[in-house]
Amino acid sequence: MAAKTPLSPAEQALRDAALEYHRSPVRGKIAVAPTKPLSNQRDLSLAYSPGVAYACLAIEEDPRLAADYTSRGNLVGVVTNGTAVLGLGDIGPLAGKPVMEGKGCLFKKFAGIDVFDIELAEKDPDKLIEIIAALEPTLGGVNLEDIKAPECFYIEKRLRERMNIPVFHDDQHGTAIISAAALLNGLELVGKRIGEVKLAVSGAGAAAIACLDLMVELGVKREHIFVCDSKGVIHDRREDRLDESKQRYVQKTEARTLADAVRGADVFLGCSAPGVLTAEMVKTMADRPIILALANPEPEIRPEVAKAARPDCIIATGRSDYPNQVNNVLCFPYIFRGALDSGATRITEAMKVACVREIADLAKAEISDEVASAYAGRELRFGPDYLIPTPFDARLILRIAPAVAQAAADSGVATRPIADLDAYRESLTRFVTHTGLFMRPVFQAAKAAPRRIAYAEGEDERVLRAVQIALDEKMVKPILVGRPHVIQMRLERAGLRLQPGRDFEVVNPEDDPRFRQYWETYHRLKARDGVTPEMAKVALRRSNTLIAAMMVHLGDADGMVCGLVGRYEAHLEHVRDLIGLKAGASGFAAMNALMLDKHTLFIADTFVNEDPDAATLADIAVQAADAVRRFGLPPRVAFLSHSMFGSSTRPSARKMRAARDLFVQRRPDVEADGEMHGDAALSETVRETYLPGSTLRGAANVLVLPNLDAANILFNVLKMTGGQGVTVGPVLLGAAAPAHILTPSATVRRIVNITALAVADANARTS
């Protein structure tokens, strides 16, 4: 057996982090949870015997009712035999299970679709078909995943013929849909007609053939397509046996190599291997060529190489660190959402084309405030570097799912056609505030321009681990406040790769050349508050937070993170003294975010204002709503109370009512209402019972509480009872520069997240 190539330190760190992520706090990435309460004997009699018999008999009489009485209408099976896993090859179904669980996470996070991951130890295509087809009573749809070509074509074709539920091979059609959208928009930018372009292709596997079939459906002429597999151009004099999928693209041509095929081509499509398209080949392409280099993780050609060879080219890859990422998550959750909701029996070409056109059109639509805020510092305007939307554009589900549902009805495959598409589109907004990996836009904004962040607790091992992760993500220039020998000792104990000077700057509180400047500045600022020069020196020696805040004040750092040791109020005092309030803010406030299974919630004010008045609460709500846009989400604000729309006249109820009125006056563009109960904030049905025509639609995601106790208690209870949700914060609102005060219980993940937020905030302030 050949020896494995040793991992680099960065790869080893990624491996260790990935394994720990999959192992804890619970094993694996998905679980099954009941959707109904089982809290008493009556619940049990309804969920199981004898009540369950009525649901069974109803479905026996009318099978369509399974979508009403079971989870089948929202359940997709992600099915594989592990023969072509994520660039890893034929590693088998068991080894492929982490990928299938990951796909399940994406379905749930982006579109609210439940998943059974099904790994089958069977390579015989006919036997595989029999097994999958037998699962039809269980599933509402089948997502075939990581099955090698050419068997995947045959398996999908036979299953589509046999099953009356959608069957979709994402490796084929997901890639095809996104790349086709990129092609349409690319051709619009370069002013070429789709029926006239020459297309050169590297790769003839499942993804490449599916891309070509869809591009032909959109208007590319088959006679203009030149495909290369591992043996060269697919031409009419080839003596080897070609499978049916390749035979569709046989050409009468003298071209034999990829270089021959690429010469004069308007478009290159790569679904093959790293580096096969050279700069010399790109130079021979037609003017303003479009390059879709989709091999992952390393494309057929790097964008910088292609641009150097042909500055007039437009290029897309499968990578997230370049513009124009062709990412299947742009379509598969939403095409299944529309298919399931309309009861589609299969996914037709018309449904795929509808998906293509919505993705292409969304890239040309005006960028929403939320997307602009989430990607601050990036130019998200239709053009050569923005052919397709970002995967975290909340509007994807609102556009694709209805278009797919309509296409299903037009194609005659919808068993439950959606009569009112506007109402359906409105119902989909329930997914917008809790779909997606909501920190990802913040990470992208941070990575656009890494900034200098000072960490007051630079000796803390959690900070050191977080800094390592943030550096690996290329999103920060860290400054650690701490004693160098202690930092070095803890780096060695933790086995981290960080090196002072190379990876981070150190500010030694015991001996730093800037000490005189810092204490003199502090004395000048605080002299009239009774601080003498000696007191200023002692204060700087004793407080690392004061040092970090001074760095921000003097421009030696762009932001700061503190709070892992000591009282929140003590840290806030230093931020208040040295950084101060931003223009327009009347005070500070703290907001904590929780991403729970069904809701993403932002809770204010959790740490600063003990008993704020109505005007202060309105200001807190304004700042919180602005901060929520940084996550790419439209803010929906609820002012919570023991009172429900005037049911109480106590002072606290009147305060929350007045706060809502003041907020609406200042931000009429933001949906908001109150005063209301907590359940009403999250349920439009409950809310409408009390006040039909509320000025808040769907579920609120910004919860403004009457006082600090209520907000802090609510956050901590939800943090412990909300499952494995992600928490972010506390996020300090109102500061003149990014400054965030964490708590002693902060985890490494929370430090990483707040780092990304601080950098993204710094970028937004300078854009």
C-alpha positions, 0 to 999 in steps of 0.5 A, a space after each residue: 500500500 502506498 504511503 499517504 502524503 503527510 498533511 501540512 500543519 494547516 491541513 492537520 489543524 483542519 482535520 482535527 477541527 473537522 473531526 471534533 466538529 463531527 464528534 461533539 457535543 453529540 455524534 453526527 450532524 442530524 437527528 430526528 425530532 418529534 413535531 407534536 407534543 407527547 405530554 399526556 395520555 391523550 397525546 399518546 392516544 392521538 399519536 399512536 393507538 388508537 387515534 393513529 388508525 384514523 390517519 391510516 384509514 384516511 390515507 388508505 382511502 386517498 393516498 394523497 392525504 399522506 402529505 397532510 397526515 404524515 411528514 412525507 410531503 416534506 421529506 427527501 431521501 438523500 441516497 448514495 452508494 458511495 461510488 463517487 464521493 466529493 472528489 474522494 472517489 469510490 470510498 463506499 457508502 459508510 465513509 460517504 455518510 458524513 457527506 449525506 448528513 451534511 447535505 441533510 443539514 443544507 436542506 434543513 437550514 436553507 429550505 426547512 426540508 427534512 432528510 433521511 440520509 440513506 447509504 446503500 451497500 449496493 453497486 449493481 445498478 438494477 438492484 440499486 434501482 429496486 431498493 430505492 424504488 421500494 422506498 417510495 411510500 416513505 419519501 416525498 422526493 429522492 436526491 441521488 448523490 455521489 453515484 458514479 457515471 455512467 451508472 448514475 444516468 441509467 439509475 436516475 432515468 429508470 427511477 424517474 420512470 418508475 417513481 411518482 415522486 421527484 428524483 433529482 441527481 444533484 451532481 448532474 442537475 444542480 451543477 447544470 442549473 447554476 452553470 447555465 444561469 452563469 452562462 446566460 448572464 455571461 453571454 448577456 454581458 459579452 453581447 453574444 447569442 446563445 445559439 451562435 457560440 462555440 462551447 469547448 468542454 473538458 470532462 464527460 461525466 455526469 455533471 458535464 453531460 447534464 450541463 450540456 443537456 440543459 444548455 442545449 435546452 436553453 439554445 446552445 447548438 449541439 453542433 457547436 459543442 466539442 467535448 473532451 474526455 480522458 482520451 481526447 475529443 469525442 469524435 466520429 472516428 473514435 474506436 472505443 465504445 462510448 456510452 449513450 450519454 457521450 454519443 449525443 455529443 460526438 462530432 465530425 471534426 479533426 480536433 483531437 485534443 483539448 487545445 484543439 477544441 478550445 481554439 476559437 471557443 466562446 465558452 469553456 466548460 470544465 467538469 474534470 481535473 485541476 490545471 487542464 486548461 492552460 494560459 496558452 489555451 485561453 489565449 487562443 479562445 474567441 474574444 471576451 471568452 467565458 470560462 466555467 472552471 468547475 473542478 473542485 477544490 482546484 479548478 481547471 484554471 485559476 482565475 488569476 491565471 486566466 485573467 493574466 492570459 486574457 484580461 477580457 475573460 469572464 470566469 466562474 469556479 466552484 470555489 468560495 474564495 473567488 467571485 462567481 462561485 457555482 454552488 449547488 446550494 443556490 438551487 437544490 433546496 429551493 427546487 425541492 421546496 417548490 416540487 414538494 409543496 406542489 406535489 410534483 411527481 417529477 422534476 421536469 425540464 421546464 422546472 429546471 429552466 425556471 430555476 435557471 432563469 430565476 437565478 440569472 434574473 436575481 443576479 440582475 435585481 437590485 441588491 436588497 439592504 440586507 444583502 448589501 449590509 451582509 456583504 459590506 465591502 464587496 461590489 455585488 452589482 451585476 457584472 463580470 464578477 457577479 454573474 450569479 447571486 450569493 448563496 446567502 441571498 434570502 430572496 432565493 427561496 422566495 423566487 425559485 420555489 414559486 417559479 418551480 411550483 408554477 412550472 410543475 403545474 404548467 408541466 402537468 406534474 403538480 398533484 397539488 397545484 398552488 392556486 395563489 402564488 402570491 400567498 405561497 410566496 408570502 408563506 415562504 418568508 417563514 424560512 427567510 429569517 432562519 435559513 442559511 448558515 447565518 454567520 457566513 455572510 459576516 465571514 465573507 465580509 470580514 475576509 474581503 479586507 482583514 482588519 487589526 483586532 486587539 484581543 484584551 485577553 491575549 493569554 487565554 487559550 480560547 483566544 489563541 485557538 480562535 485566532 488560529 481559526 480566524 487566521 486560517 479563514 484569512 479574516 483578521 490581523 490579530 493583536 494579542 495583549 498579554 505577556 509574551 512568555 505566557 502566550 508562548 507557553 500556552 501556544 505550545 501547550 495547545 499545539 497551535 501553529 501561531 508564531 508571534 511577529 509572523 501571525 500576530 502582534 503582541 502588546 506586552 502590558 509589562 514592557 511596551 514602547 507605546 506605554 508612555 503615549 498610552 498613559 499620557 493620552 489616558 491621563 489627558 482624557 481623564 484628568 478632570 475625573 480625578 485621574 493623576 499621572 500615576 493613577 493613569 500609569 497604574 490603570 494601564 498596567 492593571 487593565 488589558 482592556 484599557 490597553 486594547 481600547 486605547 489602541 482603538 482610540 489611537 488608531 493602532 487597532 481597528 476593533 477590539 474583543 474583551 470580556 473573558 475575564 471580569 465584570 461586563 460593566 468594568 469593560 464597558 466603562 473603558 469602552 465608554 471612556 476611550 471609544 465613546 458613542 458613534 454619531 447618532 447613538 444616544 447610548 450603548 446596548 447589547 444584543 445576543 443572537 441565537 440560531 435555533 432550529 426554527 428561529 433565528 432570534 436577536 435579543 436586546 438589551 441583554 447587558 447594558 441598560 437596566 430599566 430603559 425608558 421608551 425612548 431608549 428602547 426605541 433607540 436600542 431597537 433601531 441599532 439592533 435592526 441595523 445590526 441584523 442587516 449585517 447578517 443578511 436578514 430583514 429585521 422584524 421587530 417585536 416589543 415584548 411585554 406581559 401585555 397584549 396590545 393594550 390588555 394592561 395599563 401598567 407602566 411597563 406595558 405603556 412603556 413598551 407601547 410607546 417604544 413601538 410608536 417611537 420606533 415606527 416613527 423613526 423606521 417606518 421601513 422596518 416591520 414592527 409591532 407591540 406591545 405583545 406576548 412572546 408567543 405572539 411575536 413568533 406566531 402570526 396566527 396567535 397575533 392575528 387572534 388579538 389584532 388582525 392587521 398587525 404591522 408585523 408579518 410572519 415571525 419576529 426576529 428582533 425581540 426588544 425586552 422591557 429591561 435587562 433582567 428579562 432580556 438576559 434571562 430569556 437569552 440564557 434560557 433559550 441558549 440552554 434549551 434551544 438544542 445545538 443552536 449557534 449563539 453570537 454575542 454579546 454584540 455591543 451596539 452604539 460604539 464609535 468603533 467595533 468593540 465587543 465585550 464577551 462573557 467568561 463563558 464564551 466558547 472558541 466558536 463565539 470568539 471566532 464569530 465575534 471576531 468576524 463581526 468586528 472585522 465586517 463592522 470595521 469594513 462597513 465603516 470605511 466603505 
